Amino acid sequence: MPTPPARFWIEHLGLQPHPEGGWYRETYRSAHVYDPGPGNPVPAPRALATSIYYLLGQGDRSRLHVLQSDELWFYHAGEALAVHCFPPSGPAATLTLGTGANRGEVLQGLVPAGTVFGAIHPPGTSADAYTLVACVVAPGFDFRDFAYADPACLHPRFPAEAALIERLS
């Protein structure tokens, strides 16, 4: 069975352009509300969890950003996708979503709260390549705690990743 093109998923799932790049649609927002209390970096009140479909096509990128909540990524279809993570402490890491377990790819992975991250297709994929994933954020996603990363702040901590940081900015 041939793989449907990205346009099929965009239309079939009703995806819209995402501000950070790619295409998305929110599919779930918990009716239960979380109030983290004063002094917590997560704005209150907010849903316990949210979920979206997210599609990146060839040439799309999820620009470097940081959330104040954990984000779980679940692979659904298409090419493997590299999610590049720059944690508050420790080395940079790459979470590669896909079906190639023998190549280190995983079906799901976690980007912990406070981690700067972005995603891009591996070089050399075809012009019609895409990846379709789902992302679950807990506590739920809220644009109040979304921030783009400043590449100038990342370069001193991750000098070996300078070119990648620029590509994802």
PEHU-V136995 format. One record per residue. N is the residue number from 1. SS is DSSP state (@ for helix, = for strand, . for the rest). PSI is psi in degrees with one decimal (999 if undefined). D_LAST is the distance of its C-alpha to the last C-alpha in Angstrom with 2 decimals. Layout:
BEGIN
n: (N & N)
ss: (SS & SS)
psi: (PSI & PSI)
d_last: (D_LAST & D_LAST)
END
This chain:
BEGIN
n: (1 & 2 & 3 & 4 & 5 & 6 & 7 & 8 & 9 & 10 & 11 & 12 & 13 & 14 & 15 & 16 & 17 & 18 & 19 & 20 & 21 & 22 & 23 & 24 & 25 & 26 & 27 & 28 & 29 & 30 & 31 & 32 & 33 & 34 & 35 & 36 & 37 & 38 & 39 & 40 & 41 & 42 & 43 & 44 & 45 & 46 & 47 & 48 & 49 & 50 & 51 & 52 & 53 & 54 & 55 & 56 & 57 & 58 & 59 & 60 & 61 & 62 & 63 & 64 & 65 & 66 & 67 & 68 & 69 & 70 & 71 & 72 & 73 & 74 & 75 & 76 & 77 & 78 & 79 & 80 & 81 & 82 & 83 & 84 & 85 & 86 & 87 & 88 & 89 & 90 & 91 & 92 & 93 & 94 & 95 & 96 & 97 & 98 & 99 & 100 & 101 & 102 & 103 & 104 & 105 & 106 & 107 & 108 & 109 & 110 & 111 & 112 & 113 & 114 & 115 & 116 & 117 & 118 & 119 & 120 & 121 & 122 & 123 & 124 & 125 & 126 & 127 & 128 & 129 & 130 & 131 & 132 & 133 & 134 & 135 & 136 & 137 & 138 & 139 & 140 & 141 & 142 & 143 & 144 & 145 & 146 & 147 & 148 & 149 & 150 & 151 & 152 & 153 & 154 & 155 & 156 & 157 & 158 & 159 & 160 & 161 & 162 & 163 & 164 & 165 & 166 & 167 & 168 & 169)
ss: (. & . & . & . & . & @ & @ & @ & @ & @ & @ & @ & . & . & . & = & = & . & . & . & . & . & = & = & = & = & = & = & = & . & . & . & = & = & . & . & . & . & . & . & . & . & . & . & . & = & = & . & = & = & = & = & = & = & = & = & = & . & . & . & = & = & = & = & = & = & . & . & . & = & = & = & = & = & = & = & = & = & . & . & = & = & = & = & = & = & . & . & . & . & . & . & = & = & = & = & = & . & . & . & @ & @ & @ & . & . & = & . & = & = & = & = & . & . & . & . & = & = & = & = & = & = & . & . & . & . & . & . & . & . & = & = & = & = & = & = & = & = & = & . & . & . & . & @ & @ & @ & . & = & = & . & . & @ & @ & @ & @ & @ & . & . & . & @ & @ & @ & @ & @ & @ & @ & @ & @ & @ & .)
psi: (124.6 & 149.7 & 129.8 & 149.1 & 164.8 & -41.7 & -37.0 & -50.1 & -39.5 & -45.8 & -46.6 & -38.4 & -2.9 & 40.4 & 147.8 & 157.8 & 137.8 & 140.4 & -30.4 & -6.1 & 153.8 & -158.6 & 147.5 & 166.4 & 129.7 & 132.7 & -15.0 & 137.0 & 114.9 & 138.6 & -17.4 & 138.3 & 144.4 & 133.6 & 104.1 & -11.7 & 169.9 & 147.1 & -6.2 & 140.2 & -13.4 & 119.5 & 145.7 & 160.8 & 163.4 & 162.9 & 149.0 & -37.0 & 155.4 & 160.9 & 144.8 & 156.1 & 143.7 & 128.1 & 128.4 & 126.6 & 173.9 & 131.1 & -16.0 & 154.9 & 151.5 & 106.8 & 149.0 & 126.8 & 173.0 & 142.0 & 157.8 & 12.0 & 159.0 & 146.7 & 120.2 & 133.3 & 135.4 & 120.5 & 136.8 & -49.3 & 161.8 & -157.4 & 165.6 & 151.4 & 128.9 & 120.5 & 113.9 & 126.5 & 134.4 & 90.3 & 162.4 & -27.9 & 147.9 & 175.9 & 161.9 & 152.6 & 157.0 & 127.9 & 115.8 & 116.6 & 132.1 & -173.5 & 0.7 & 71.8 & -33.9 & -14.0 & 10.9 & 8.8 & 149.9 & 155.4 & -25.2 & 154.2 & 163.8 & 135.5 & 109.5 & 151.4 & 142.7 & -3.9 & 131.0 & 133.8 & 160.1 & 164.7 & 149.7 & 150.7 & 146.0 & 146.1 & 149.2 & 1.5 & 158.7 & 162.3 & -27.5 & 17.2 & 150.0 & 167.1 & 133.7 & 123.6 & 172.4 & 146.2 & 130.2 & 126.8 & 131.2 & 126.6 & 158.7 & 151.2 & 141.6 & 128.4 & -14.9 & -24.5 & 13.1 & 132.6 & 135.5 & 148.0 & 148.2 & 112.2 & -32.1 & -27.9 & -25.7 & -33.1 & -45.3 & -32.7 & -27.2 & 61.3 & -32.3 & -15.9 & 15.9 & -46.6 & -41.5 & -43.0 & -43.1 & -41.2 & -32.8 & -3.7 & 999)
d_last: (36.51 & 33.64 & 30.14 & 29.41 & 26.65 & 23.46 & 25.17 & 27.99 & 25.89 & 24.05 & 27.52 & 29.49 & 27.30 & 26.59 & 22.80 & 20.88 & 17.36 & 14.98 & 12.82 & 9.70 & 10.76 & 14.00 & 17.41 & 19.26 & 22.54 & 23.78 & 26.88 & 28.13 & 28.30 & 30.97 & 33.81 & 34.25 & 32.63 & 31.36 & 31.84 & 30.36 & 32.41 & 31.82 & 29.40 & 27.21 & 23.42 & 23.70 & 24.90 & 28.34 & 29.93 & 27.88 & 28.61 & 29.31 & 26.93 & 24.99 & 24.06 & 22.11 & 22.02 & 18.54 & 18.18 & 15.46 & 16.89 & 16.41 & 13.39 & 11.85 & 8.97 & 8.73 & 5.35 & 5.57 & 8.70 & 12.22 & 15.64 & 19.03 & 20.72 & 20.98 & 19.52 & 21.56 & 20.35 & 23.20 & 23.21 & 25.33 & 25.16 & 23.69 & 21.86 & 20.55 & 17.02 & 15.02 & 13.46 & 11.83 & 13.01 & 12.85 & 16.06 & 17.51 & 20.04 & 20.53 & 18.69 & 15.53 & 16.75 & 16.18 & 17.95 & 19.00 & 20.62 & 23.46 & 27.19 & 27.42 & 28.71 & 30.17 & 26.67 & 25.37 & 23.94 & 24.72 & 25.59 & 24.07 & 22.03 & 20.97 & 17.80 & 19.60 & 19.15 & 17.12 & 14.86 & 11.08 & 10.14 & 8.40 & 10.43 & 11.06 & 14.54 & 16.14 & 16.76 & 20.13 & 20.45 & 22.49 & 21.48 & 22.67 & 21.05 & 19.65 & 19.60 & 21.22 & 20.93 & 22.05 & 20.43 & 22.81 & 21.87 & 24.66 & 25.41 & 24.29 & 20.96 & 20.94 & 18.30 & 19.87 & 18.21 & 14.73 & 12.07 & 8.32 & 7.59 & 7.98 & 6.73 & 10.27 & 11.87 & 10.71 & 11.73 & 15.39 & 15.71 & 14.10 & 14.88 & 15.63 & 12.16 & 10.56 & 10.02 & 8.59 & 6.10 & 5.11 & 5.68 & 3.83 & 0.00)
END
